[in-house]
Amino acid sequence: MTSGRFGFPTCALSSVLALLATSTGCTGGGGAPCTDCPPIEGRYAPQWEDSGLPDNCEGVTVVIPQGPLEVGRQGSDVTAWLQGMTLRGTLYRTYDFSLLGVGTESTDGGISGLESASLTGRYLPAVGDGGVPRLRGDWQGTYSGTSGGGTRFCTVTRPFTAPRQ
């Protein structure tokens, strides 16, 4: 017998709550955090693949962030900055990473535009002489906008590659 309640992905909720406490709560697909971490820190130039906008984004202003992506690391804890948003998360021993950021309130007390964003992917070390390390993965942004007296939300996903500058 069911209770009539819907299941909710608690990992997403705990990640947001943990972010507010300045640490992440879900390990994502990377397993254990790294102990001998790769040198992911640096400045990257993200290149977003254009995959169009979902139908539910009609009437919502969607602006894909522009680089650079600044990445810092302390142990397995990673902090990144992208167009005014701070993202925090974990670097795993598989070189995978998972970062989450929350938008800021507007001056009128409401939140508009980019509500939250995540970057998940993998650090790829330089290969050969003159090779450049890069990040590859997915960026996901949740946007909001008001129309007709209500608030609309949409989520946009963009695969990306980002060579270190």
Secondary structure, DSSP 8 states (H G I E B T S, - for coil): ---S-----HHHHHHHHHHHTTS----GGG-SB-SS-----EEE--EE------GGGTTS------S-EEEEEETTEEEEEETTEEEEEEEBTTSEEEEEEE----TTSS--EEEEEEEEEEEE---STT---EEEEEEEEEEEEEETTEEEEEEEEEEEEEEB-
